[in-house]
Amino acid sequence: MFPTQIPRTPPAPLIALLALAACGPRAGPPAPAPPAAVRITPVLARFRLVEHRHVEQGYHGHLIVTDAVTRTRFTVALDSTPTGFALDAAVDSVAVSGHAGVSPAAVASAAGARFRADVSWNGAVRDVTGPADENPLLDQLGLRMHELLPRTPTAGATPGATWLDTTLATGRTAGIPITIEARGRHHGAAAWIEFDGRQVLPLTSETDYTLSGEGERAGQWITMAGTGTSHVRQYVTPDGVVALGLREDTLRLAIELPGTGLRIPLTQVRTDTLRRVD
């Protein structure tokens, strides 16, 4: 026969399980999934760039050593175009200490300068234009436009990926047009980490490059030719913005004045720190 009365309390083992479930830890919301990839996107960001430059230059049997530090703040706008992006960078402020070969007037006139360039889907900066002033500091800042963005594959950089590319940058140094070419630049991505409260992907780039240029200055024809090495580490947010970038660059250059037979060997060591500040 079936019992005529159903027990009102569950068996003791079931009571224990229910009590354990009620008192035990509760699972929180699942951790957010890491981003799929770093891709260059339209953005408005502000950066602080600190550049240390050490130069050793031979001249008539003497060694001339100079050191300088340039501190610059940029506001960078990146807007979409049919072929990639348009870069508009404004120099908010600039300060120079040490022997940089620039006058106080040149430093003052650099503040407020604007640079524009085309940018491809993978972050390659092309056709940089800026003020036409013959200002060596503006030449220097114009070359930095090529270094404000990370280089990624067109489809984006993913953790563990490696890739190669070739870059060609044009600009001026001391008023002389130059070309910097890097073939077979090696890039790699690590795993996502957190930096300043943001998810960032560490990217590394290593390359050998060549520098060449020629032009007239102060009535003298000048040629330049040299080679360099560059090591870059960047911590990049998913929208393609460098939260922190570290660069070490060594350039060995020969400057010649063919009309005089003068040849000036030069070695430059440059270390940069780029940081997003907004």
N, C-alpha and C positions, 0 to 999 in steps of 0.2 A: 504494500500500500504506500501511497505518497503521503508525506507528513501533512497534517492539517494546518500547520502554522509555519511560516517562513521566518528564519532567524532575523532579527532586526539589526544585528551587528555582524560585520564580516569576520572571518576567522582571524586569529591573532597574527599569523604570518603576513596576511594582506595588510593589516593595520600598520605593521612595522614598515612595510615597503612604502605605503602612502606617506607615513610620517617622514621617512628618509627623503622622499622626493620633495616634500614641502620645505624641508630645512636645508637641503643641499644647495650648492651654487647654481645660479641660473645663467644660462649661456647669454652673452651679450650679442649685439648685432655683429654680423660677420665683418671682418676687416675689409676695407675697400681693396678691390683688385688693383694691382699696379697698372700704370698706363701701358698701352700697347707699344707705343713708339714715340720718339721725338720727331716732330715735323715742324718746319718753319711755317709760321702763321702770321697774319697781320697783328701788330702789337704796338703799343706805345710804352716805352720804358726809359728810365734814366740810369745812367752808369757813371761810375767814378773810375778813371784810369790813372794809375800811378806808374810812370815809366822811369826806370833807372838806366842810365847810359854811361858806359865806361869806354873811352876811346884812347887808343895808343897810336900815335901818328909819327912817322919818320919824316924829318925835314932837314936837308943839308947836313946829314950825319948826326942830328940831334933827335932825341925821343921826346915828343910832346904828349903829355898825359892830361886828359880832361875828364871830369865827372860832372854829370848834371842829372837833375830830377825834374820831371814835368808832371804836374798834377792837373788833370782835365776832367770836367764834368760835361757829359753829353746828354741831350734828350733826343731819343731816336724813335722815329715813327716809321712803321713798315706797313704799306698798303698794298692790296692785291692789284695786279694788272693781268691782262690776258696771257702774258708770257712768264709771270712769276710775281715779283714784288717791286715796288718803288721805295727806296730808302731816302729819308730826309733826316739828317742829323744836324742839330744845332749845338754849338759850343756855348754852354751856359757860363763856364768860367775856366780860366787857365792860369796856372802859376808855375814859374820856372825858378829853380835855384841851382847854383853851381855855374860851371862854364859851358853854357849851351850855344854860345855864338849868336845869341839873339839879343836885341836891344829891348829896354823897357817899353819903348813905343811899339815894337813888334808884338810883344806880349799883350799890350793893351788892345791893339787892333785885332788880335785873334779872338777875343771874347765877342760873342755874337755872330761869328762866322757860321755859314751854313754849307753843308756838303750834300750832294744828291748823287744817287747811283741807281743802276738797275741791279736786281738780285734775282738769280735763278731759283728754281724750286728747292735746290739742295744747298742754298746759302752762299753760292758763289757771287761775289760782288764785282760788278763790271761798270766801266765807263763812269768813274768818279769825277764829278765836276765840283768846283768850289771857287772861292774868291780868286781873282786874277792877280792879286797883289804879289809882288816879289818879296815874300816873307818866308824865311826858312822854317819858321814854326808852323805856318799854314801848310807848307810842303809836308812836314812831319805828320801833322794831324790828318792830312788827306790820305797818307799811306795807312794810317790806323783804321780807316773806314773798312779796309779789306779784312780786318781782324775782329770786328764787333759781333759777327754772327758765327755760329758753329757750322762746320761742313758736315752734311749728312747724305746718305743715299737719297735719291729722289723719293722713294717710298717711305723714308723715315729710318731713323737709327733705332735698333732694338738691342736688348741686352745680349752680350756675347758676340755681336756681329763685328766683322772686320771688312774693310773695303779700301780701295785705292782710288786716287783721282789725280788730276793734273790741274794746276792753277797758274794763271797768268795775271799779274797785277801791274798796272802802269801808274806812274805818278812823277813827282819831281823831288829832287834833293838838292838843296842849295841852288835852286832855279834850273837845274839840268834835268831834262826828261830822262827817266829810267824805266826799265822793264825788269820785273822780278818773276822768274819762272821756276816752278817746282813740279817736277815730273815724278810720278809714282809715290805721291804722298800716302803714307800708311796711317790709317785710322782704325780705332777699336773702341768698343763700348763695353763697359763693365755691367754690373747689376744695379738696379734702382736703390737709392739710399735717400735719407731725409737730410735736408740742409736748410737751415733758417725756416723751418716749418713747411718746406715745400718738398715734394718728390722730385729728385733730380737724377739724371743719368750721367755718370762720369764718362767723358769722351777723351781719348788721347790721340794726338797727332804728332808724327815725327817725319821730318823731311830734310833732304838736302836741296838747295836751290842755287840759282845763278842770278847775278845782278849785272846789268849792262846799261850803259847810257852814254850820251855825248851831246854837247851843245856849247854855245858861246856864253861866256860870262866875263864881264869887265874887259871886253876886247880880246879875250884869250879863248881859243878852242880847247875844250876839256873832254877827255874820254875817261870812262870808268868801267872796270870789269872786275868781278870777284865771285866768290862762292861763300855759301853760308849753310848753317844747320839750324833747325828750329825744333824745339820740343814744347808741346802745348798740352795742358790738361784743363778741361772745362767741365763744369757741373751745370747741366742744362735741364731746364724745365720742359715738360711735354710740349709746350707751345713754341719751343725753339729759342728761348731766351737764356742767355748765359747768366746764371746766378753768381758764379765765381769762375774766373779764368786766370790761369797762371802760364806765363810764357818765358822761355829762356832761348835766346837767339845769339848766335855768334857769326859775325861777318868778317871775312878777310878780303880787302879791296885794294886795288891798285888804281891810283888817280894819275893821269898823265897829261902834260901840256906839250903836245907834239912840237909846237913852235919854239919851245925853249929847251926841249930835251929833258925836262924835269919829270921825275917819277916819284910819287909819294905813296909809300905803303901805309895801309891803315887797317887796324883791327878794332872792331867794335863789339862789345858784349852788352846786350840789352836784356833786362828782366822787367816784365810787366805784370801788374795785377789789375784785372778788370773785375768790377763788382757792381751788381745791380743795387741801386740805393732807394728804390721806391717800393 
